[in-house]
Amino acid sequence: SSTGMDKSSVFVATALAAAVGTLIMGVYAKFPMALAPGMGLNAFFAFTVCGEMGISWEVAISGVLVSGIIFVIVSATGLRELIIKAIPKNLKYAVSAGIGLFIAFVGLKGAGIIVGNSSNLVGLGDLTNPKVLLAIIGLLITGVLLARKVNIAIFIGMVFTVVIGIIFGLIEMPSAIVAPIPSLTPTFGVAIKNLGQVFNPQMLIVVFTMLFMDFFDTAGTLLAVGSKVGLVKEDGSIENGSKALLADSLATCFGAIFGTTNTTSYIESLSGTSVGAKTGFSSVIVAGLFGISTFFSPLLAVVTSEVTAPALIIVGSLMCSS
């Protein structure tokens, strides 16, 4: 909402980008990894590019497309995998942890647990505020479930947070469960129409930053998921790594055209590999479920910042485990 983009259209764009990207990953790369618009890149797009820099979302989304096209070129030539092999492991881990800290910070701010402070930049929020308490309760529930090794802890935590929020009148009941798929018109193809406005110093810095964040995010995720299922070779290369990188790059291009930020491999894929996923078949199933999710847009109303904050904080913290 802070960017001025149509919320329903972004919902459909997100689901379609995730479905297409994950399907390519499963069928072409045969890698047990799912893709979706990256949380860190989402936050960078909304709060930094459109917020602090004042760039319109129409131009910013074109920047996403340009970064995706550069990814495709680098991936298709095999250069990207060579670069990933050349990067020291500790740097891969460090960038993954840094992005994790950023995501957790965004979650804490969204929950109201931390606020801006003129003295020391960051201060403690109003912990007596009911909505802040709701986010804290959600965080505690999710943390307990994770500690007890529940496979879908984050999802269950979000559901519990929504139910508690509705009971106490902090979240409105959804108007329906299933509805026709919202129109994609407000965002579809906008990235192509505004390509000409990307080639200036300010936007090129944005494109490079998106490229850098997506590059290292993907590198860390590929390494983590590949190690989990035994796809990392002794020389540091990853089996089917080139195909996985190309699938990731293409997903960003499709996502930008649909109207969403860099679609990238996400670390939550480890939740699948931890319960036995070893091939691209798991990605095909996930892609199908993303497609089905487009019919459930009314439920989007219950996913407030208090509901998503615990997930952001937990996922960001898990990324810091590297």
C-alpha positions as CSV (number, residue, x, y, z in Angstrom):
1,S,0.0,0.0,0.0
2,S,2.9,2.4,0.6
3,T,3.9,2.2,-3.1
4,G,0.4,3.0,-4.5
5,M,0.2,-0.3,-6.3
6,D,-3.2,-2.1,-6.6
7,K,-3.2,-4.6,-3.7
8,S,-5.4,-7.2,-5.5
9,S,-3.3,-7.0,-8.7
10,V,-0.1,-7.4,-6.7
11,F,-1.7,-10.4,-4.9
12,V,-2.3,-12.2,-8.3
13,A,1.1,-11.1,-9.6
14,T,2.8,-12.6,-6.6
15,A,0.9,-15.9,-6.8
16,L,1.5,-16.2,-10.6
17,A,5.2,-15.3,-10.4
18,A,5.7,-17.8,-7.7
19,A,3.8,-20.5,-9.6
20,V,5.6,-19.9,-12.9
21,G,9.0,-19.6,-11.3
22,T,8.6,-22.7,-9.1
23,L,7.3,-24.7,-12.1
24,I,10.3,-23.8,-14.2
25,M,12.5,-24.8,-11.2
26,G,10.8,-28.1,-10.9
27,V,10.4,-29.1,-14.5
28,Y,13.6,-27.6,-16.1
29,A,16.1,-27.5,-13.2
30,K,14.6,-30.5,-11.3
31,F,15.7,-28.8,-8.1
32,P,13.6,-29.1,-4.8
33,M,13.3,-25.4,-4.4
34,A,10.4,-23.0,-4.5
35,L,10.5,-19.3,-5.6
36,A,8.5,-16.2,-4.7
37,P,9.1,-12.5,-4.5
38,G,11.9,-12.0,-1.9
39,M,10.9,-10.4,1.4
40,G,14.1,-8.4,1.6
41,L,13.7,-7.2,-2.0
42,N,10.0,-6.4,-1.3
43,A,11.0,-4.2,1.7
44,F,13.8,-2.5,-0.3
45,F,11.3,-1.9,-3.2
46,A,8.6,-0.4,-1.0
47,F,10.4,1.4,1.8
48,T,13.7,2.5,0.1
49,V,13.1,2.8,-3.7
50,C,9.4,4.0,-3.6
51,G,9.6,5.5,-0.1
52,E,12.9,7.2,0.7
53,M,14.0,7.7,-3.0
54,G,10.5,8.8,-4.2
55,I,10.7,6.7,-7.4
56,S,7.3,5.8,-8.8
57,W,6.4,2.1,-8.6
58,E,5.9,2.0,-12.4
59,V,9.6,3.0,-13.0
60,A,10.8,0.8,-10.0
61,I,9.1,-2.3,-11.4
62,S,10.9,-1.6,-14.8
63,G,14.1,-1.7,-12.8
64,V,13.2,-5.1,-11.5
65,L,12.7,-6.3,-15.1
66,V,16.1,-4.9,-16.2
67,S,17.8,-6.6,-13.2
68,G,16.1,-9.9,-14.3
69,I,17.2,-9.5,-17.9
70,I,20.8,-9.0,-16.7
71,F,20.4,-12.2,-14.5
72,V,19.3,-14.2,-17.5
73,I,22.2,-13.1,-19.6
74,V,24.7,-13.9,-16.8
75,S,23.0,-17.2,-16.0
76,A,22.8,-18.3,-19.7
77,T,26.5,-17.8,-20.2
78,G,27.4,-19.8,-17.1
79,L,29.2,-16.7,-15.7
80,R,26.9,-16.6,-12.6
81,E,27.8,-20.1,-11.5
82,L,31.5,-19.3,-11.9
83,I,31.1,-16.2,-9.8
84,I,29.2,-18.2,-7.1
85,K,32.0,-20.8,-7.0
86,A,34.6,-18.0,-6.7
87,I,32.8,-16.3,-3.7
88,P,34.2,-17.5,-0.4
89,K,31.8,-19.5,1.7
90,N,32.0,-17.1,4.6
91,L,30.9,-14.2,2.4
92,K,27.9,-16.2,1.1
93,Y,26.9,-16.9,4.7
94,A,27.5,-13.3,5.8
95,V,25.3,-11.8,3.0
96,S,22.5,-14.4,3.8
97,A,22.7,-13.4,7.5
98,G,22.7,-9.7,6.6
99,I,19.6,-10.0,4.5
100,G,18.1,-12.1,7.4
101,L,18.8,-9.2,9.9
102,F,17.1,-6.8,7.5
103,I,14.0,-9.0,7.1
104,A,13.8,-9.4,10.9
105,F,14.2,-5.6,11.4
106,V,11.3,-5.0,8.9
107,G,9.2,-7.5,10.8
108,L,9.9,-5.9,14.2
109,K,9.1,-2.4,12.8
110,G,5.9,-3.7,11.1
111,A,4.7,-5.2,14.4
112,G,5.4,-1.9,16.2
113,I,7.8,-3.7,18.6
114,I,10.5,-1.2,17.6
115,V,9.9,2.4,16.4
116,G,12.0,5.4,15.2
117,N,13.8,7.3,17.9
118,S,15.5,10.7,17.5
119,S,18.2,9.9,20.2
120,N,19.5,6.5,19.2
121,L,17.7,5.8,15.9
122,V,15.7,2.8,17.2
123,G,13.5,2.7,20.3
124,L,11.1,0.2,21.9
125,G,7.5,0.6,20.8
126,D,4.3,0.7,22.9
127,L,4.1,-2.9,24.2
128,T,0.7,-2.2,25.7
129,N,-0.8,-1.6,22.3
130,P,-3.2,-4.5,21.5
131,K,-1.9,-4.9,18.0
132,V,1.7,-5.0,19.1
133,L,0.7,-7.6,21.8
134,L,-1.0,-9.6,19.0
135,A,2.2,-9.7,17.0
136,I,4.2,-10.7,20.1
137,I,1.7,-13.5,20.9
138,G,2.1,-14.7,17.3
139,L,5.9,-14.7,17.6
140,L,5.7,-16.7,20.8
141,I,3.3,-19.3,19.3
142,T,5.5,-19.7,16.2
143,G,8.6,-19.9,18.3
144,V,7.2,-22.7,20.5
145,L,6.0,-24.6,17.4
146,L,9.4,-24.3,15.8
147,A,11.1,-25.5,19.0
148,R,8.8,-28.5,19.0
149,K,9.9,-29.2,15.4
150,V,6.4,-28.8,13.9
151,N,6.9,-28.8,10.1
152,I,4.5,-26.0,9.3
153,A,5.1,-23.9,12.4
154,I,5.1,-20.5,10.6
155,F,1.9,-21.2,8.8
156,I,0.1,-22.5,12.0
157,G,1.5,-19.5,13.9
158,M,0.0,-17.1,11.3
159,V,-3.4,-18.9,11.5
160,F,-3.4,-18.7,15.3
161,T,-2.5,-15.0,15.2
162,V,-5.4,-14.4,12.8
163,V,-7.9,-16.3,14.9
164,I,-6.8,-14.5,18.1
165,G,-7.0,-11.1,16.3
166,I,-10.5,-11.8,15.1
167,I,-11.7,-12.9,18.5
168,F,-10.5,-9.7,20.1
169,G,-11.7,-7.5,17.3
170,L,-8.2,-6.5,16.1
171,I,-8.7,-8.1,12.6
172,E,-11.9,-7.9,10.6
173,M,-13.5,-11.1,9.4
174,P,-13.0,-11.8,5.7
175,S,-16.0,-11.0,3.5
176,A,-15.6,-14.4,1.8
177,I,-13.2,-17.3,1.5
178,V,-13.2,-17.9,-2.3
179,A,-13.7,-15.3,-5.0
180,P,-13.0,-14.8,-8.7
181,I,-9.4,-14.1,-9.5
182,P,-8.8,-10.3,-9.2
183,S,-7.8,-8.4,-12.4
184,L,-4.1,-8.3,-13.2
185,T,-4.6,-5.2,-15.5
186,P,-3.3,-2.5,-13.1
187,T,0.2,-4.0,-12.9
188,F,0.5,-6.3,-15.9
189,G,3.0,-5.1,-18.5
190,V,3.8,-1.8,-16.7
191,A,7.4,-2.8,-16.4
192,I,7.8,-3.0,-20.2
193,K,6.1,0.3,-20.8
194,N,8.5,2.2,-18.6
195,L,11.8,0.6,-19.5
196,G,13.1,3.8,-21.1
197,Q,13.0,5.6,-17.7
198,V,15.4,3.1,-16.1
199,F,18.6,4.3,-17.8
200,N,19.6,7.2,-15.5
201,P,22.2,7.2,-12.6
202,Q,19.6,6.9,-9.8
203,M,17.8,4.0,-11.3
204,L,20.9,2.2,-12.4
205,I,22.0,2.2,-8.7
206,V,18.6,0.7,-7.8
207,V,19.0,-2.0,-10.5
208,F,22.5,-2.9,-9.3
209,T,21.3,-3.1,-5.7
210,M,18.4,-5.4,-6.7
211,L,20.9,-7.5,-8.7
212,F,23.3,-7.7,-5.8
213,M,20.6,-8.7,-3.3
214,D,19.0,-11.3,-5.5
215,F,22.4,-12.7,-6.5
216,F,23.6,-13.3,-3.0
217,D,20.2,-14.4,-1.7
218,T,20.0,-17.0,-4.4
219,A,23.6,-18.1,-3.9
220,G,23.1,-18.7,-0.2
221,T,19.8,-20.5,-0.8
222,L,21.2,-22.7,-3.5
223,L,24.1,-23.6,-1.3
224,A,21.9,-24.3,1.7
225,V,19.2,-26.4,-0.1
226,G,21.8,-28.1,-2.3
227,S,23.9,-29.1,0.8
228,K,20.7,-30.5,2.4
229,V,20.0,-32.9,-0.4
230,G,23.6,-33.7,-1.4
231,L,23.7,-31.7,-4.6
232,V,26.9,-29.7,-3.7
233,K,30.0,-31.2,-5.2
234,E,33.5,-31.3,-3.7
235,D,34.7,-28.4,-6.0
236,G,31.9,-26.2,-4.6
237,S,29.7,-26.4,-7.7
238,I,26.1,-27.4,-7.5
239,E,24.5,-30.2,-9.5
240,N,22.0,-28.6,-11.9
241,G,23.1,-25.3,-10.5
242,S,23.3,-23.6,-13.9
243,K,19.7,-24.6,-14.7
244,A,18.5,-23.6,-11.2
245,L,20.1,-20.2,-11.7
246,L,18.5,-19.7,-15.1
247,A,15.1,-20.7,-13.7
248,D,15.6,-18.1,-10.9
249,S,16.5,-15.4,-13.4
250,L,13.6,-16.1,-15.7
251,A,11.2,-16.0,-12.7
252,T,12.3,-12.4,-11.9
253,C,11.5,-11.4,-15.5
254,F,8.0,-13.1,-15.4
255,G,7.4,-11.6,-12.0
256,A,8.3,-8.1,-13.1
257,I,6.0,-8.3,-16.2
258,F,3.1,-9.6,-13.9
259,G,3.8,-6.7,-11.5
260,T,5.9,-7.9,-8.5
261,T,9.4,-7.6,-7.2
262,N,12.4,-9.9,-7.8
263,T,11.1,-13.5,-7.8
264,T,13.8,-15.6,-6.2
265,S,14.6,-18.9,-4.6
266,Y,13.6,-18.8,-0.9
267,I,15.2,-20.3,2.1
268,E,11.9,-21.8,3.4
269,S,12.4,-24.5,0.7
270,L,14.5,-26.1,3.5
271,S,11.2,-27.0,5.2
272,G,10.4,-29.2,2.2
273,T,13.9,-30.8,2.0
274,S,13.8,-31.4,5.8
275,V,10.8,-33.7,5.4
276,G,12.2,-35.6,2.4
277,A,11.9,-33.5,-0.8
278,K,14.8,-34.3,-3.1
279,T,13.7,-33.7,-6.7
280,G,11.8,-31.1,-8.7
281,F,8.5,-33.0,-8.2
282,S,8.1,-31.1,-4.9
283,S,8.5,-27.8,-6.7
284,V,5.8,-28.8,-9.2
285,I,3.4,-29.5,-6.4
286,V,4.2,-26.1,-4.7
287,A,3.7,-24.4,-8.1
288,G,0.2,-25.9,-8.4
289,L,-0.7,-24.8,-4.9
290,F,0.5,-21.2,-5.7
291,G,-1.9,-21.3,-8.7
292,I,-4.8,-22.5,-6.6
293,S,-4.1,-19.7,-4.1
294,T,-5.3,-17.0,-6.6
295,F,-8.9,-18.1,-5.9
296,F,-8.5,-17.1,-2.2
297,S,-8.0,-13.4,-2.5
298,P,-10.6,-12.4,0.2
299,L,-8.4,-14.1,2.8
300,L,-5.8,-11.5,2.0
301,A,-7.7,-9.0,4.2
302,V,-6.9,-11.0,7.4
303,V,-3.1,-11.0,6.7
304,T,-2.3,-7.7,8.4
305,S,1.2,-6.5,9.4
306,E,0.7,-8.0,12.9
307,V,0.2,-11.4,11.2
308,T,3.1,-11.3,8.9
309,A,5.5,-9.7,11.4
310,P,6.2,-12.9,13.4
311,A,6.9,-14.8,10.1
312,L,9.3,-12.1,9.0
313,I,11.1,-12.0,12.4
314,I,11.4,-15.9,12.5
315,V,12.5,-16.3,8.9
316,G,15.0,-13.5,9.2
317,S,16.4,-15.1,12.4
318,L,16.6,-18.5,10.7
319,M,18.7,-16.9,7.9
320,C,21.1,-15.6,10.5
321,S,21.8,-19.2,11.6
322,S,24.4,-19.2,8.7
